[in-house]
Amino acid sequence: MNFAYKTRYNIDDLIEIVKLLRSPEGCPWDKIQTHKSIRNDFIEECYEAIEAIDTDNPELLREELGDVLLQVVFHSGIETDKNVFSFDDVANDICVKLITRHPHVFGDVTADTPEEVLKNWDSIKKQEKNQETAADTLIAVSKSLPALMRAEKVIKRAYRAGYSRTPEAVLENIRQILDNVNPDDIKDTQIGEILLNICETCFLSKIFPEQVLTEATERFIIDFGKNNTK
């Protein structure tokens, strides 16, 4: 294998290493992988990076960001082999997106607050994606997101588009649903509506539902361990 070892490598080296691994003379595992075969690996690496952030562990974060970057390079490499696009195309596209969606930095648009920045971002994105209505922006939220995260994002976009309820109204809606729940015949639609309304409550209270549920689950595990020692 024609490879130059170094004391320190960069992104170009990573691209070349992945290319070598996927070459006919490379690794039997790497060269047969597809987007779908390593799809879950990508998800896993992202969550491990998030865990490093949650635990405030910079050394682990450095490692996990490398694993995430490998996934990006690997998926780009698969498309490069098919002459569809390359890693450079991916890097170019995100640079163009950042420049285009920050006209207050790279253009002559004024945006002095984070709220104004988000408003401009959403407006530009709607134009780019040919989203003609507010409903189109909700439909565009990825269905592959975890359900709580997707619900939160849909609600956030709905409120940006003008939808509005008070926290009291949302909580009252939850109470009404609970009043109509038959404990012996709970409907999945009722549970779904409760969860969606809870996500809306979290949004209005600036609480991240995914995070607080994770923390509550951890407390449950600790409490369960205290009461079940066998």
KETOR-6666 format. One line per field, with one value per residue (C-alpha): x, y, z; residue in one letter; residue number from 1. Coordinates in nm, 3 decimals, padded with zeros to 5 digits. Layout:
east [X_...]
north [Y_...]
up [Z_...]
residu [A_...]
num [NUM_...]
***
This chain:
east [00.000_00.149_00.088_00.305_00.302_00.314_00.340_00.027_-00.256_-00.525_-00.858_-00.689_-00.516_-00.848_-01.006_-00.710_-00.717_-01.087_-01.019_-00.743_-00.963_-01.235_-00.996_-00.971_-00.652_-00.806_-01.018_-01.269_-01.523_-01.486_-01.508_-01.847_-02.027_-02.318_-02.506_-02.772_-02.533_-02.360_-02.668_-02.706_-02.333_-02.379_-02.664_-02.463_-02.158_-02.370_-02.527_-02.186_-02.066_-02.373_-02.289_-01.942_-02.106_-02.353_-02.073_-01.850_-01.568_-01.350_-01.115_-01.407_-01.568_-01.251_-01.256_-01.628_-01.617_-01.350_-01.585_-01.863_-01.622_-01.524_-01.889_-01.916_-01.599_-01.706_-02.050_-01.892_-01.643_-01.923_-02.068_-01.723_-01.681_-02.007_-01.895_-02.198_-02.031_-01.717_-01.625_-01.513_-01.864_-02.008_-01.770_-01.847_-02.224_-02.218_-01.993_-02.236_-02.529_-02.360_-02.274_-02.620_-02.807_-02.598_-02.663_-02.623_-02.258_-02.171_-02.420_-02.601_-02.896_-02.938_-03.002_-02.910_-03.077_-03.081_-03.455_-03.394_-03.122_-03.360_-03.634_-03.397_-03.268_-03.621_-03.717_-03.410_-03.459_-03.823_-03.709_-03.433_-03.663_-03.957_-04.171_-04.473_-04.676_-04.611_-04.745_-04.470_-04.207_-04.365_-04.387_-04.016_-03.910_-03.730_-03.938_-03.619_-03.574_-03.658_-04.028_-03.976_-03.719_-03.940_-04.243_-04.040_-03.911_-04.257_-04.404_-04.119_-04.178_-04.554_-04.503_-04.262_-04.535_-04.788_-04.947_-04.987_-05.134_-05.078_-04.918_-05.246_-05.439_-05.199_-05.218_-05.597_-05.600_-05.393_-05.641_-05.933_-05.766_-05.691_-06.052_-06.165_-05.914_-06.057_-05.785_-05.911_-05.908_-05.638_-05.616_-05.280_-05.412_-05.480_-05.126_-04.993_-05.191_-05.071_-04.709_-04.747_-04.903_-04.624_-04.372_-04.556_-04.547_-04.172_-04.132_-04.326_-04.119_-03.789_-03.733_-03.582_-03.813_-03.548_-03.309_-03.554_-03.687_-03.330_-03.268_-03.596_-03.505_-03.169_-03.343_-03.582_-03.289_-03.121_-03.445_-03.518_-03.170_-03.219_-03.543_-03.437_-03.100_-03.134]
north [00.000_00.334_00.551_00.822_00.805_01.140_01.272_01.481_01.444_01.678_01.655_01.579_01.282_01.158_01.171_00.981_00.719_00.651_00.629_00.374_00.173_00.154_00.070_-00.283_-00.335_-00.188_-00.321_-00.603_-00.441_-00.077_-00.133_-00.308_-00.052_00.155_00.456_00.230_-00.025_00.242_00.460_00.357_00.407_00.771_00.809_00.636_00.857_01.173_01.062_00.975_01.326_01.465_01.256_01.412_01.756_01.663_01.531_01.832_01.604_01.786_01.490_01.260_01.530_01.560_01.186_01.167_01.466_01.274_00.977_01.206_01.361_01.012_00.941_01.256_01.171_00.806_00.891_01.151_00.890_00.653_00.924_01.016_00.655_00.694_01.031_01.202_01.446_01.476_01.595_01.923_01.964_01.908_02.167_02.412_02.376_02.441_02.745_02.883_02.816_02.995_03.298_03.313_03.276_03.536_03.845_04.057_03.947_03.894_04.139_04.462_04.327_04.448_04.199_04.317_04.045_03.663_03.682_03.893_03.652_03.355_03.542_03.616_03.258_03.115_03.356_03.269_02.897_02.915_03.072_02.815_02.521_02.666_02.654_02.866_02.825_02.792_02.437_02.356_02.446_02.202_01.925_01.975_01.878_01.545_01.240_01.060_01.278_01.124_01.188_01.436_01.637_01.640_01.753_02.031_02.151_02.142_02.342_02.594_02.653_02.679_02.954_03.138_03.128_03.291_03.001_03.088_02.955_03.048_02.796_02.792_02.696_02.411_02.275_02.301_02.099_01.830_01.825_01.786_01.493_01.327_01.376_01.175_00.894_00.557_00.380_00.046_00.156_00.419_00.523_00.569_00.891_01.027_00.950_01.107_01.426_01.445_01.406_01.669_01.914_01.844_01.928_02.254_02.329_02.268_02.503_02.781_02.730_02.716_02.357_02.090_01.785_01.538_01.659_01.669_01.324_01.192_01.345_01.206_00.862_00.879_00.970_00.678_00.439_00.568_00.543_00.199_00.083_00.207_00.012_-00.301_-00.421_-00.782]
up [00.000_-00.111_00.194_00.352_00.731_00.914_01.267_01.209_00.957_00.818_00.634_00.302_00.464_00.604_00.260_00.114_00.393_00.334_-00.040_00.024_00.263_-00.004_-00.286_-00.433_-00.229_00.084_00.370_00.292_00.526_00.424_00.050_00.061_00.277_00.146_00.276_00.424_00.574_00.786_00.839_01.204_01.262_01.166_01.416_01.689_01.636_01.656_01.982_02.127_02.040_02.217_02.524_02.528_02.522_02.796_03.019_02.946_02.832_02.574_02.520_02.441_02.228_02.021_01.959_01.881_01.645_01.456_01.430_01.301_01.049_00.933_00.859_00.649_00.457_00.416_00.277_00.048_-00.066_-00.166_-00.390_-00.523_-00.637_-00.832_-00.977_-00.820_-00.577_-00.365_-00.016_-00.173_-00.314_00.034_00.182_-00.101_-00.057_00.317_00.265_00.007_00.242_00.533_00.319_00.163_00.492_00.674_00.459_00.773_00.781_00.413_00.263_00.338_00.540_00.898_01.179_01.526_01.733_01.724_01.651_01.340_01.229_01.257_01.073_00.783_00.788_00.765_00.487_00.278_00.342_00.228_-00.098_-00.150_-00.080_-00.275_00.038_-00.047_00.272_00.645_00.624_00.372_00.633_00.880_00.622_00.547_00.901_00.869_00.954_01.057_01.366_01.703_01.767_02.053_01.857_01.547_01.747_01.907_01.569_01.409_01.698_01.683_01.311_01.364_01.623_01.396_01.131_01.364_01.551_01.917_02.242_02.604_02.841_03.032_02.717_02.641_02.996_02.988_02.668_02.840_03.131_02.890_02.717_03.052_03.164_02.862_02.906_03.005_03.210_03.082_02.718_02.660_02.297_02.130_01.975_02.323_02.437_02.118_02.176_02.536_02.428_02.157_02.402_02.651_02.378_02.317_02.690_02.686_02.390_02.563_02.879_02.689_02.804_02.577_02.600_02.485_02.754_03.043_02.954_02.950_03.294_03.430_03.296_03.473_03.800_03.751_03.703_04.022_04.224_04.084_04.183_04.539_04.577_04.389_04.512_04.397]
residu [M_N_F_A_Y_K_T_R_Y_N_I_D_D_L_I_E_I_V_K_L_L_R_S_P_E_G_C_P_W_D_K_I_Q_T_H_K_S_I_R_N_D_F_I_E_E_C_Y_E_A_I_E_A_I_D_T_D_N_P_E_L_L_R_E_E_L_G_D_V_L_L_Q_V_V_F_H_S_G_I_E_T_D_K_N_V_F_S_F_D_D_V_A_N_D_I_C_V_K_L_I_T_R_H_P_H_V_F_G_D_V_T_A_D_T_P_E_E_V_L_K_N_W_D_S_I_K_K_Q_E_K_N_Q_E_T_A_A_D_T_L_I_A_V_S_K_S_L_P_A_L_M_R_A_E_K_V_I_K_R_A_Y_R_A_G_Y_S_R_T_P_E_A_V_L_E_N_I_R_Q_I_L_D_N_V_N_P_D_D_I_K_D_T_Q_I_G_E_I_L_L_N_I_C_E_T_C_F_L_S_K_I_F_P_E_Q_V_L_T_E_A_T_E_R_F_I_I_D_F_G_K_N_N_T_K]
num [1_2_3_4_5_6_7_8_9_10_11_12_13_14_15_16_17_18_19_20_21_22_23_24_25_26_27_28_29_30_31_32_33_34_35_36_37_38_39_40_41_42_43_44_45_46_47_48_49_50_51_52_53_54_55_56_57_58_59_60_61_62_63_64_65_66_67_68_69_70_71_72_73_74_75_76_77_78_79_80_81_82_83_84_85_86_87_88_89_90_91_92_93_94_95_96_97_98_99_100_101_102_103_104_105_106_107_108_109_110_111_112_113_114_115_116_117_118_119_120_121_122_123_124_125_126_127_128_129_130_131_132_133_134_135_136_137_138_139_140_141_142_143_144_145_146_147_148_149_150_151_152_153_154_155_156_157_158_159_160_161_162_163_164_165_166_167_168_169_170_171_172_173_174_175_176_177_178_179_180_181_182_183_184_185_186_187_188_189_190_191_192_193_194_195_196_197_198_199_200_201_202_203_204_205_206_207_208_209_210_211_212_213_214_215_216_217_218_219_220_221_222_223_224_225_226_227_228_229_230]
***
